[in-house]
Amino acid sequence: MSRGMFKFRSCLGPVAFLLYFIAGLFSIRTMTEASTDQISPKTFKVFVYGTLKRNLPNHELLLDKVRGKATFIGEGHTVDKFPLVVASKYHIPCLLFCRNVGNQVKGELYEVDEDMLLNLDKLEEHPHFYERVVEPVQIYNDKNSTESKTIDAWIYFIKKMNAQLLEEPYLTDYQNADPDKKYTASSDESTLDDLLQPSG
């Protein structure tokens, strides 16, 4: 203990010094907790409408804890209308960035960490194929509830689109149920033009 601290203690008296010491410990604890809060992992809200939904082909990515963390929040739909179509010979669900065309699209909201977001970007080939855009979504507390809340979330859209895709049927709730248009993973040789053709 420094010479200055001895002098300060003698001026305060034993009781006052003890109170001062406790106050100092409390301040250090508060600063430590604040520092811990600042370095806590950052999370993001992501709304999925296609093959990443539960029971669909790419949902396993959201379950893979090695690639990051994803927590299901609830089901809901986009606040605005967008055209959801199935594209290319691989039958890929694509949400086209054309506001007020199509339907309010149903999907699922997840909270993900940074690692999972990076892996989702890799799957969706953001920003070269799909592009992430923040949009409001309406989320229901549970399936039987009429109560809902609006949350801003990342959604993967197709912006660089083939205009012919707007002639495809617009979906509200993608389920990969059409036996003639079952989703298959695209090959590495596929070009952007290949993936943005009508499904036929």
Disulfide bonds with the S-S distance in Angstrom:
none
